[in-house]
Amino acid sequence: MIASFQNVSIIGIGQMGNGIAKKIDQIGKLKSIFEINPELLKDFANRTDLNINKFENGLTDCNIHLFIVPSTKEIRNFLFDAEGINQIASGSVIVDLTTSNPEESIKLAEELKGYNIDYLDCGMTGGAQGAANGTLTLMIGGEKHTIQKTESILESFTNKLVHVGKTGSGHAMKLIHNMVTHTIFFATVEGVKGAKELGIDPNIVIDVFNSGNARSFISEKRFPNHILSEKWDAKSRVSNLYKDLSMVTNALNNLEIKCPFGDLTTELLKNAVDQGLSDTDFSKLYLDYYKLINE
């Protein structure tokens, strides 16, 4: 491991970023945090050893910069509009933990080469709980030597690192992953709803699914923990799902790669957005499923 790559800044400490920041802090490598929402900084408010929203030292003191924001658009705003790029040392690594369009990821990586800054695009799976527990899986696009520079940091909040391929492939894999996951979600909702109409208790349906070939993360975790429990706290908004599905289906369709199940899932999510459910926890779509399909 290259010792010089051991000081970390984190840009964005929302649901995912908070857990990641704490895991990196546990190994003594967290030096700086940038977050525009003061409410999200409360866990670190009394930390005099950290640079909080300080451009001058917050970036120059670090050489691994983790961006946990919605997309590459926010990364660009931070780097180029706010001129954060001028404070980042040559030879540093930017780790892009957003869910973004792979074409935009590739474009950003090329621009960063002009500053001698390396770039990794990393799709995440495991959710906020995985971030807090340090059990995320990362799908990484980029050069192997860049992964090696950051490996000890990435391992602090994950249990699996997968080098998917060249730059852009990490984000591409994440979008495909999300398309499959959310399609399975709607298929499971449809099955449970249909069985209920036939007089079968949803709890029994999920028990059978989980004992047979219909089991999935959705049936094993989402339904028991967030839907059947009526907690409705899967911690992801409908708008986020729609953004991701739109990106991947548009990309596939533009390449004339047919994705009818992905298209249908995107349509259902669009219907949810059109019905004013953008900021709703997606687990609640179970309640509104028939409204979505009758749009």
N, C-alpha and C positions, 0 to 999 in steps of 0.2 A: 504494500500500500504506500502511496506517495504522501509523506507526512505533511507537506505544505498545503494539501487540500483538506483542511480540517476545521475551518471556520465557516459557519453557516449563517446566512440571513434567510428569513422567511417573509415572503410578501403575500399576505392574506392569511388570516387565522380564523376563518369561519368554522363550520362544522368539521371539515376535514383538517384544516390547517392547525386548529387548536391541538388536536391529538398528536399530529405529526411534530409540532413544535415541542410538546412536552416529552416525547420520546427522544428527540435529538438533544433536548436539554438534559435528559437523564444520563447521557454519555458525555456531557460536558462540552458539547460543540456548538450550542446555540449562542450566537453573539448579537444578533439584530433581528428586530421585528418591525414590519411595516404593515399598518392596518388603518384604514380610513374611518372605521366604525369604533368609536371609543368604548362602546359597551363590550366589544369583543376583547378588549385589552385588560379587562379587570383581573384575569388570572395572573397577569404579569406586571400589574401597575406599580408594585412596590419593589421591583427588581432594579436596583441601581447598577447592577453589573451588566445589564443589557442596553443596547442602543435601541430606543423606541422611537420610530419615525424620525430618525436623524440621518439625513442623506450623507453628510460629510464623513462621519465615522462609520455609520451603519453599513455602508457598502464597501468602503475602502478597507475596513477591518476584516472583510470576509472574501473568500474566493470560491464558495459554492453558494449559489442563490436559487432558492426553491420558490417558484411561483405557483401559488395555490389559489388562483383567481378563476373567474368564469371561462375566459378564453384568451387566445393570443392577442386579441384587441386590447385587453387590459394590460398585458405585458408590454405591448408597444407604447401605450400611453405612459406607462411608468418609465420605460427606457428612453424614449425619444421625445415625447411631449414634455415630460417632467425632467428630462435630461439626466436620468439616473445612469445612463450609459457612460457618462463622463466620469463617474465615480467608481466604476467597476474596473478592476485591474486586468491588464492583459494576462492571458493564461487562465482566467477564471472559467467556471462552468455554470451555465444556466440550465436548471432542471425544470422543465415545463410540465407541471402536473395538472394542466387543464384538460378539458375535453374539447378538442378543437378540430377544425378542418385541416386534414393532413397537408393540403397544398399551402395553407398559411404557415404551418409549422416548417415546411421545407424552405419557404421564402424567408422566414425569420432566421433560420439557421444560416442561410447563405449570407444574409446581411451581417450577422454576428461574426462571421469569419473575417470581415474587414476590420474588426476590432481585436482580432485574435482571441475571441471568446468561444469556447466550445458549448455545444447545445445537445440536450437530450430531450426527446418528447416521450413522456411517460403516462400512459393510461393507468388509472387506478381501479381496482375492484376490491370490495370488502366493506365499503361504507364507513360512516363516522365511527361506528363501534370498532371496526377493524383498525382505523387510524389510532384510536385511543388505546387499543390492546397491542398495537404493533404487529398486526397480522395481515396487513394488506398484501395483495399481489400487484406487482408493477409489470406492465407490458412496455418494454423500452425500445425506442428507435434511436439509432445513432451509432457512433463508432465504439468498438469494444474497448479501446484504450481510455475513452472518456468515462465509460461505465466503471472501469477499474479505479479511476481517480476518485470516484464518488461512492464506491461500493460500501464502505464501512458506514457511511451516513445513511444510505438508502436501506441498508440492512437493519438499521435501528428501529424502523417503523414498518417493516415488512416481514413476511415469512417465505416469500418467493419472489425472485427477480427473473423475468423472462426476457432475454434479448430477442426481440421479434425480428429485427432486421435493420435496414437503413433508415435514415432520418425520415420521419413521417409515418413509419409503419407502426410505431407505438400508438399514436392517436388513431390511425386507421383501425387497428385491432380493437381499440376501446370502443369505437363506434359500432363495429360489427358485433362485438360482445353485447353492447347495450341493445342493439336491434333484436338479437336473439332473446335476451333476458326479458325485454318488455313484451315481445310477442308471446313468450311463454306465460307471462303474467296474464295477458288477456285471454289466452286459451284456457288457463286454469280458472279464471273468473267465470268464463262461459260454461265450463264443465260443472263448477260448483253451483252456479245459478240454475243450470238446467236440471241437475240432480235434485236441487231443492224443490223445483216445480214438480218433480216426479215423486215428491214426498220423502226424500232422503235428507237427513240431518247433515248440514255442511261439515260438522266435526267428523262425522263418519266418512264422508267423501274424502276429506283430507287424510284421514287415517288410512283409508284404502290406497289412495294415491301414494302415500309414503311407504306403503308396504309392497308396492308393485312398481311397474315400469313407468308410471306417470309421475313419479316423484321428481322433484327439482328443488332448487334453492327457494323458489317461490312457494312450493307446497310445504317444504320443511321448515322455512324460517318466516317468510313474509305472512303467510296465512295464520299460523299459530300465534306469532308474536305481535302482529300489527292489525290484522283484519278480524279473525275470529275472536280475538281478545277485545276488540272494539277500542283499541288504543289509538289507531289511525296515526301512527308516528313512525312511518318508514323513513322520514327525514329527507325527502326529495320532492320538490314541487313539480306539478304537471308541466309547467313551462320548461323546466330543465329537460324532462323526457322528450317533449316535443322538439326542442332545439336539437338534441342529439339525433333523434330519428329523422328529422328533416335533413340534417347534414349528410347522413349516411345514405339515405334513399336518393337524395339529389345526386350525390356522387356516383352511385351505382347506375342510376337511370341515365346520367349524362354520358356514361361509358356504354350505354345500351346493354347493361347487365340487368336482367329482369329480377325483381325482388317483390313478388306479389304479397307475401306475408308481411314484409317490411312496409310496403305501401299501405296495407290495410291498417297496421298498427299506427302508422303516421296519421292516417285519416281519422282514426278514433281519437288520437291525442289532439288533433286539430279541432275536432268537434268539442272536446272538453274545453279547450282554450276559448273557442267561440261561445261556449255556454258560461263563460266567466269563471272558470275553474283554474286559471293559470297559477294562482298562488296556493292552491289546495294541495295538501299532501296526497301523493298519487295513490296511496292505499285506499283512499275514499272513493276512487273510481269504481270500486266494487259496488258501492251503493248506487252509483249513477250509470251503471253499465247499459241498462236498457235505453236510457235517454241518449247515450252516445251512439248506439247502433240504429236508433230510430230518427237520428238527425236528418 
